[in-house]
Structure formats: structure tokens, C-alpha cells
């Protein structure tokens, strides 16, 4: 069996699995608007899209859930979530427990439709099983209750376990955690990080070599590098990806195309 992943740009993915009842759909971190360009017009980082949104919220099929990894607008976008949650009254929204109030504000959905998750929580959305894992957007950030502001998700469907890290850099114990979850495919941001972006409020992520290293250490066969090609100040040239070095470490790299679909299967 295969799980299909359509890349929506940045960290956004549309996951589809097919069963006896037809297709089931789930979104992760969709940014399908130009809200950031309006917010940051005239600033150092104006957030102008390099490519248009590949689909409008109104054109999406019925979804089982939307997973938001954290409260940055390119991952929890009100201009995407508000129309989507209004148009699909059965749709659920998952987010870190520490940012539940922000998710309520940005989605305008009732509290009863928000699934606020913490590390290790597991929830089913039809044929999709989702497990929350910590993330470090340069570093892990927790609230007073110890709940992470940034999460990743392991999504299992069609016999495939896909790890979407959200925005993330390496953190202690990460490879061991993913090894225990027997991840098959990792969707990892590879736009890197530096002091200039951080000083202007843009924390960073893995670079490509770090993403490959995580996959190799966690026994993950396939890497899908993303979080590039959206904003010119926060991207990386995919021609720089060292695919040969990844292959030497036993990692297959599937470089996505904007609005392209990848069939994800268990390699072993």
C-alpha cells in the first residue's frame, strides 16, 4: 500500500490514503494564502511568495483533520484555517496544547473541534493515526505546564509511518525517539538557520546534512526535504542537496516539486 503526499509549499503537505470507503485526506501545516506578505510588507523580510498557493481552501475535499505543528503563521494561517473550518463543520484541528488559545483565535473554531496535544499523545482520524513528538525550532520551548510550543507528528496510514517534524533543528534524544516509532519516511525542513535570520525573528531548521544524519541514525529510509522555495530570504537551492552523500548513509532522498505528489511506501 502507499500513502500519497502532495507538497503545498513550505512545510505544507496534503496526505491521502485509499481504503474500501475511498480516499481519506489530512493536511499538515497548510499555508494557502498571502497573509504574511500583507503582514510584513515593507520590512526586511517581506514574505512575498516565490510561487502561488497550489490550491484554495474552498477547493479542498472533505478532510479528516488539519495538523498544525506550531503557531507561526506559515504553519497556522488564519486565512487558510478560518474558511476551511467554516466550510467543513466536521473537520478537526490538532495543535500543541501550549498554543491551543492561539489555534482557537486563528481558526475561529469552537473549542470542541480543537485537539490540543502534548508529547506522546496519540489520536486517530479515520485511517490516520497521529502521534505527537517534540520539536525544537532551534530549541525546545515549553510552557509552565511543561507542554511544548513546537511539535512534530508521526502519521501512520496505509502501513506507512511518516514523520513531519514541523519546524525543527536537532535535539537530544530525537533519533532514539524516532527509532522507537519505526518511522519509514521523514518530511524535514532543510532551510538551515543563522544569526541574521534569528535576529529578525526567523528561527531556523535543519540543514540538509543534519536532516540526512537524523534519518541515518534513526533508521529512516526516505527523506523528503521541504521548507524551501517559498520566501527568497528563507530558502535553499535544491541543487545543493548532496544526494550521493545521503545514499552512502543509506538514505533515499525524494525531492518534491511544488504541487507535486509523491507516493510513499514502506521500503523494507
Helices and strands as residue ranges (DSSP letters): E 3-9, E 12-19, E 22-28, H 35-39, G 57-59, E 65-67, H 78-87, E 92-96, G 97-99, H 100-107, G 111-113, E 114-117, E 122-125, E 128-134, E 151-157, E 160-164, H 174-180, E 185-189, H 195-199, H 208-218, E 222-226, G 238-240, H 243-248, E 252-253, E 261-264
